[in-house]
Amino acid sequence: MARLTALKVKHAKAGRHGDGGGLYLLVSKTGGKSWMLRTIVETHEGPKRRDIGLGPESLCSLEEARDKARELRKVARAGGDPIAARDKAKIASPTFEEAARKCHAALKAGWEERHAKAFLSTLALHAFPRIGGLRVESVDEADIVSVLSPIWTTKPAAARKLRQRIGLVLDYAKGQKWRKVPAPRESLSVLLSKQAASGNFASMPYEESPPFMESVEALPDTWGRLALLFTIYTAARNGEVREAQWSHLHTASNEWRRPAELMRKNGKAHAVTLNPQALAVLERARQRSTNGCDGLIFEGMRGGQLSDMTLGKIVRPTGYTVHGFRSTFRTWAAEKMPSIPEAVAEAALAHVIPDKVERSYNRAKFLDMRRKLLDAWGRYVSGASADVVQLPLRLGGKASA
């Protein structure tokens, strides 16, 4: 007859507490609790008593300990090795990354192609570096929060999708009996802050962006309009555009190589591939330049830097924001460029990508995929035909090779 209860387990003092059938709760002097099964095992020397550890109480409830003990007693009575059976059960539990890939393989046939591709790329970008190596049975609320926290308020929509995908993996693992409990939900919500209803910046639906860009292109060039166009064509932060220097442009590769000091968000140098539309804006800026293409690309009053308001007032009548166009680009990339891995779209936005993710694609190929993505974005948002020829950047004056 079972003698322990959940309450007794919770308040158990130091010592050994029997539940019956050879199952014991061991409590150390420091309060640590673990389970042990004492049973008789057949050996070549005859029957021997064996004490078999079943794991810490924090990962194995009373009912789970009883289930384990029951199964191992069956193995012992049948003449088998309960210790080997216990160890085999431990090995059978995959890591979170392994479970995620098995989940993806099992379920992807019923998903849209875009969703199937985004599923693993999202987890590879955010979850695998932090919890990919953990046994899926041990992943708890704190582990999930460690994955979600960096993007929970800055990228609320992406964070919610990530939470759903982690939950699906854990629920799948529960169904496969790799873990005892399903994905935490209510308990997880308590640990996460409230998200803004629409994120931090109002973003224009990508379907509305081509006519908006057409309306801006139809107006006479000003430094503010040119800077806004360049910001949208490159999916850059407008502060980085307003601080951009002609010396950052590399003509041989048609790249805008932004130094670390310009990248205040992450402090890492970043190269942006320039699509034909961005190059055309730079040519128009070159023609207007009063500094001989030596200094700021987009000039403000008396040669100073443009203000944030200069760009913002152009977009303000639409009800959206300049920064929101980064979200516009990101949503377009997810829905219209499903062949491009999610990590590539994140890299195009200069978001931090784990090195091992970039290495898995090969750094040269990674840049080529970013160029393909931004070229397609330029064509889409400008309404250009797909056969636009990308010409080398011409600065006329000083140029970086």
Phi, psi and omega in degrees: 000134180294139183248335182273155171231166179301322180292319179295322178297317182299321186255013183298138178273173179302137180137195180245129185237117183276142176252348184105153179069019178089002180270130181230146169259122179257127180241121181281171179295335179272359178099355178294139184237138177211165182252147178219139174249126175255121182213171179260129181240135177282127176235174179292346177263004182108183182297135178227145176278135180230138173256119187244119177288136181249002177109167181291148180296333181295336180250000184215109181288173178302313181295321178293321177297319178297319178298315179299315181298318180299315181294319182288330175294324177298317179298316180296317181294331180277002179088008180274182181258103182295331179293317177296321179295320178297315182293325178295321179297322179294316182294329183294339180281116183282171172287168179300317180297318179296318179295321180296318181290324176292320177299314180299314181297323183283328189252344190298335181299333180265004181256160169294150183303319180298316180293320181298321181287322182288332185304303183287325182294324177296313181294322180295326182285316189251322190265314185301320179298333183261316187234004183302327182273354179283145173298134186299334180290338185260355181293123182235189183303316182298322179294318181293319178299323180297333177279318187280327188306317183299337183236004188299319181259336181277329178226068188302318181296315179296322180295321179294320177296319179298317178299317179298320183288322175297317179300320179297318178299315182291322176294321177297318178297322177298316179297329178275359181066028174274343174217158187274335186236153176286183179296137176291142181231288181300317180295330179288322181300327181296332185271352183250141181288166178286137179270152173296145186301322184233025183079188185274335185226132178291124184245140180287132172304140188296335179295335181272348186288322179299313178295328177295314180297323178298320180292324179289318180296334183283345181272158177300148180293135167226164179298322180296316180293319179296318180295321179295314179301314180297321178300315183287317181297330182260356182056034183268168171283139187292334176295323179291325177291316182295336179262000184297140180246150176302328181292346179280349183272135180243112188291326185296327185246003184051057180231148172256100186266099185275123181290164184302322183292340177278338185266076185291338183291317181231354176069020181240136178302146185211135178258133176250126175284136186260117177281168183303327180293318178294322178296322179295322177296319180296324178295320177294324177293322179299320182292333180269347189302136175252358182251014178067031181055041179224092184134215181296140177287313183253108190273138174262196180299135178053035175078005180276188183278142174298150177272159177299324182294332181299317178282320185298323184291339178288323183272333189309319181300339180280344183089002180250183181235161177297312182298331181298341179294340174293321176291324176302311178300316184295320178293318177301316181299318182293322187266333185250349180232058185295342179284346179269123180303147182301325181298329179290317177296321177296320179294324178298332178271005181065027172280151183292126179245129178305137183306322185291335176291313180295319180297327182295337178265344188082125188302321181294317179294324180300316179293321179298321179292325176294320178296317178300319181295311182290329175296316179295322178297316179301316179297316183295307189288338179265350183074020182282159176286162185286349185259023177298132180270130179271116181265153176299148180290130179243122181254345178077307180264237181287137179218147178260131181261000000 
